[in-house]
Structure formats: structure tokens, C-alpha cells
């Protein structure tokens, strides 16, 4: 029997013990209770909400919560971490059937832009929140709030990546455009790149962890092949695509042979880990819809998904043709996770458009 990430009662038993009271987490002033997380087990044909939050006050819900980040444990596809715009971080150890709140009050509020699980130790978790990078080495029972502390006014940690090959190597991106690297699990840091604009994504190649792509919301793609000692800006055909320099997210398949970028222009595809990019042919015109949530089957790079307000798109031929299904939320899909063991199982976190 698989050991649970955290010892919990079943959702059914919690419902009996706690009653039917319903508490909404976050999202004050939300237009509609269609937030939180949605799950499909048939590649988008049908969807269910994944928003139950058992609490001491009753059964809570994420229905009004704005989800801005989500992470699946690389060692256990049933363990998830969720970062919200208003309600801090939550976690699930039952494949999103229910969500739990951390013990620490500081992690129950505010914006959490990134969460990562250490690929070498599933109980070590890093959380980017405000001016700090938090670290737990005991499955969120305790927290070190000084792993990284930003002292400059208005500067926050917004992106995070962990090296899967070299233990203790951490990358963080700041909202002022700085990229920092630690090789000793956060004890010391050095600056490796200054973009000048907010970092939107850091992705480490699944094939060679010395290869990293860093993007911003305004300046496109920066790439290194030597672990950050040298960087090159990727221009080429990307510069010709209006809006392609505004990058929202990056995703790769299991061997990094395909990387997809969600941009203001649309979805770009690279087959050489960011050296060259080409635009996928979508059903919508360039820039017509906001695409932030993109997914790819880890084992089949021809299977691609993306979601926008109220619509879910699915391709099985690398983006040559698309199927569409109704997506049950009018909010902006911010993060899309494809189950590493079954590409028909997909999780989407949504948020209202930020002002």
C-alpha cells in the first residue's frame, strides 16, 4: 500500500465529522465561484472540480480561489502543491480529491508564485512568497524563512527551479529581472543574470541540467548551456512574431526534445531546447486569446493541450489539428499539469485576470 504524504482521514469521514458547513478560501469580490482546480480523466471531455478543503470550521472550498501556481511531486503523482493569489499555499496527497492547509500562519495568506519539491527528497519543499524563499525539510511541519531574503524594497521572489541532477542547486527569479543561483541548498547565492524585467519562467532541461531557459514578460528568451556562466539571447524568427517576446510559461516533455512556450503571440515550439522557435498553428488568430496554461504528454510530444477562458484544446499530431471541448470556468487558466503516468489525466488551475 502506498504511504500517504501526510496521514489524513478520508474525505468521506471528514464530511461526517465536520458537517456540511462550507467555507470559501480567498477571492474576495470574485465574480463567480468557478475558481480553484479542475480535473479531467478523459483528456478534457468531462471535468470535475477539485476544490474540497476540510478544516476545523467545516468543509472549505477553493471555488473562489485564484490559483497562480501548481506543482506535482516528481516522485509521487498523487501529491500536489498549490499556490494562490490570496490564500497562500495548500497541498494534496490524494491526487487533488482534497486540499489541506499548512500549519504555519505565514503560508496561509498572500501570493505564492512558485512551489517546488526537491527531486532528491520528497519532504523538502521550497516556496516563493513575497521577499522570501521558504524551505521545509519535514513535509511542511516546520519552515525555514531565511533560505533567501530579499532586502530591496518592492522586490519579490516569483520563480523557482530545482536541479534534478546536481543536489542542492536552486535557481530563483525576481520580479526586477534578476536571476540567482545557489549550489548549497540556499545557504549562499550568486547573481547569474539580470534581465531588467520580471522573470516569467525558469526551466531546466530534462536531458541536460546545464541547459536552462529563462524568460520574461517583455524580453523573450535567454539561454545557457553551461549552468549559467554564459548566456545568449534568442532572437531569430521570434522577434518577427508580434507579442512573442512576452512569455507566460514554458513546458517540456520527459526528454526535453520538445519545449512549448505560451506567449502573447500564441504557442511557440522548440525542438533544440530554445535555440530556435516556430509558432504552432492554432484555431485562434495570433494574440486573439490569452494562453497561459499549456501541457504536453511526457511520453508523446505530439499530444499537446492548452486552455483558455471556457475552452480546452487538444492535439494528437503536434498541433497540426485541434479538438475543442468546453472548459467549465470563465477565469484564466494559469497552470496545466499532465499526469506523468496517464496523459488523459489533466489538472488546470484558474485565476481571475489580474488588474
N, C-alpha and C positions, 0 to 999 in steps of 0.2 A: 504493500500500500504506500502511495506517495505521501511523504511527510509534508504537512502544511507549513507554509511560510510563517504564519502566526497561528497559534492554537485558537480556534473560533468555534462557536456554536453554529449549527446550521441556520440558514436564513429562516426556515420554517419555524424552528424552535424559538428564534429571536422574535418572530412575529407574534408567537403565542405569549411569550414572556413580557414583551414590551407593549403589546397592544397595537392598535391600528392608527395611533396618532402619527401625523405626518409633518415633518419639519423641513423647510426648504433651506438649502445652504447657498448663501451668496446671491448675486444677481439682483440687487435691489433696483427696482424700476424696470425690470425686464419686461419686454413687450409681450412675450408668451412663454409658457412653461415648456419649451421644446429644446432645452439646453442639455448639457451633460454629455453622455456617451451613448452611442448606438452600435448595435452588433448585428451582423448577418452571418449565417452559416451556409448560405447558398449563393455566394458571390453577388449579393445585392438584390436578389429577387424579393426577399422579405427581410424586414428589420424589426428588432425589438429594442426597447430602451434598456440600458444597463446602469440604473441610477439609484439603486437601493443603498441607503446608508443607515444601518442600525446604530442608534445612540441611546444614552441613558434616558433621554427625554421621549423616546419613541422612534419610529421608523422615519428617518430623514430621506430626502431626495435630492438628486443633483439636477432636477428638471429646470431650475432657473440658473444653474451654474454655468459660467463661461470657461470652457476648457481650452487652455492655450498650449499645453504640452502633455505628452503621454509617453511612457517608456515601458517596454516589456522586458522582463528579466531574460537575458540571453541564455541562462541555464534552465529556465522553467517557464514554459509558455502559459502557465496559469497565474503568474504573478505580474501585476501591473502597478505602476505609479502614475498618478495624475497630478498635473499642475494646473491650478485655476487662476483666474484673474483677481478673484476677491477672497477666496476661502482657503488659500494655502495649498497644501499637498494632501492627497488621500492615497490609499493603497488597497489593492485587492489581491487575495491569494486563492480566489476561486473563479478565475477567468472572467472577472467583472460581474459575476452574479450578485456580489455585494461589495461595498466600499467601506473602508474604515478610516477613522481619524487618528493621526499620531498623538502621542502623549503630550508633546511639547506645545505650549500655547503659541509660541512664535511661528510654528509651522501650520497653524490652523487658520491663518489670516494672511491677507495680502497676496501679491502676484508671485507665482512660481513659474519662471520661464523655461526651466530645464531641470530634469531629473535623470541621473544615470546610475545604473547598477554596475559595480566593479565586476568585470568578467572573470577575475580570479577568486572572488569571494562574494557570494550572493547576499551576505548580510552587511556588506559595505555599500552604502548608498551616498551619493553626492547630490545636493540640492542647491540650485542657483536661485537666490531670493534677495532682492534689493542689493545692497552693497556688499553682501557676503556670500561665500560659498560654504555651505554647511556640510558636515560629514558625520555619518553614523557608521560604526563598525559592529553594531549589535542589533541589526534589523529594526532601527528607529527607536530602540528603547532609550538610548541616550544620544545626545548630539554635541559635536564639537562645532562651535560657531566662529572659530578663528582659523579655519583652514585657509581662507583668503578673506581679507577685509580691505575694502576699497575706501580710502580716506578722502578722495577728491569729491567735492560736493556735486551731487546730481549724477554721479557715475555709478552704474549698476552692472552686476554680472547677469548676462542674458543668454549666453550659450555655453555649452559644456560638451566635451567629448573625452572618452577614456580609451587609451591604447590597449588593444586586445592582445598584443604581442609582448610589449615591454611593461612589466608590472610596475605600477606606481607613476606612470606617465599620464598627466592630466593636461587638457587644453581647455581654456576658458576664453570667451569673447565678451567684450564690454560694450555698453551702448554708446561709448565715444569712439568706437572703432579699434581699440587696442585688442590684440590677441596675446595671451600669456601662456607659458608652458611651465609645468613642474615635472621633475623626474624623480621626486622623492615623496610622492603621495600628498603633496600640498604643504610640505614643510618650508620649501623655498620656491620662488618663482622668478622667471625672467621674461622680459618683453621680447617677442619674436616678430611682431608685425603691427604696423599702425596704418589702419585704413582711412581714418578720418571721418568715417560714417559708421553707424551702428552695425555690428556684426549680426547677420541673419542666420548663418549656419556654419557649423564646422563638421566636416565628415572625414573620417579616417578610412582609407581603402581596406576592404575586407581581404585583399590579396597581399598587400604590402603596406604595413603601418607607417612606413616612412613617407608615404604619399598622402597628402592632406589637401583638401579643397576648403577654402574659406570664402564666404560670400557676404555681401552687404545688401542693404535695401536700396543702394544707389550706385555702387561702383562695380557691380558684376563679380567676377571670379578671380581669385588669387590661388595659385597652386604651388606646392613644394614637393620635391621628390627625395629630399634628404632630411626629413624630420624638422624642417623649419629653419635651417641655416640659410637657405636661399629661396627666394620667392619670384614667381613670374606672374604678371597679369595676363589673363587670357582675353584676347580681343578677337581677331579674326572676323568671322561672319557674325558673331554675337552682336558686335557694335552696329551692324546694319539692321537689326531687329528692334523696332521701337518698343521700349519697355523691358527688354531682356536683361538690362543691367540692374533692374530691381528684382532681386531674387528673394523668394519667400522661404523655400525649403529645398532640401536635397534628399534623395533616396537612392540606394544601390541594391543590386541583387547579391546573392551569397558569395560570389567570386569576384565582384566588382567589375564584371565585364560590361555591365550597363549601369549608367548613372542617369537619373532623371532629375531635372530642376524645374520647380514650379516658379514661374516668373510672371511679371505683369503682362508680358507679351503672350505667354502661354506655357506649354511644357516643352522643354528642350531635352535632348538625348545626347549622351556622350558614350562612346564605346572604347575610349582610351583614357579613362579616368580624368576627364576635364580638359584635355589638350584641345579637343575640337568638339563643337556642338552643332546640332541641327534641330530644327523645330519639328515636332510631331504635327501631323495633320489632324486637327480636331474638328468636331462638328460645329463649334462656335468660331467666330472670327477672332483674329488676334486682338487681345485686350477687351473683348466683349464681356467676359465674366472674370471674376476674381478666383484664381485657382491657387489654393494654399496647401491642400491635402492631396498628396499623390502616393500611390503604393505600387509595389511590384512584387510578383511572386519570387521568393528567394531562389527557387529551383528552375523556374521557367521565365526568363526575361521577356518573353513575348506576351505574358499575362500582366496587363497594366490596369490600374484603377485610378480614378480621381473623382472627387466630389465637389459640387458647388451648391449654392442655396437650392434646396428642393430637388436636385437631380444628381444621380450617381451614374458614372460612365465606366464601361468595362470593355477591354480589348483583349483578344487572344492571339492577335497576329502582329504584335509590336506597334500598334497604333495605326495600322492601315485602315481598319474598320472599327466601329464602336457600337456597343449596345447601350441603351439607356434604361434606367429604372427610376422610379420616384424615390426620392430621399425624404424621410419624414421630419425635416427641420428646415425652417426658413433662415436659420442662423448660418454663419460662415463656417464650413468645415475647416478646422485648423490643423488637424493631425489625423493621419490614416495609418493604421498598423495592420499588416497582413500576417496572420498566424504562420510561424516558420514551419509548422508541420502540416498545415492544411490551408492552401491558398484560397479556399472558398470561405474561410472564416476571417472576417474583417471587422475591425473596430474603428469608429470615427468619433473624434471629439469635436464639439462645435462651440462657437462663441459668437456673441453679437459683434457686429463690426465696431471697432474702436473708433472713438471720435478723433 
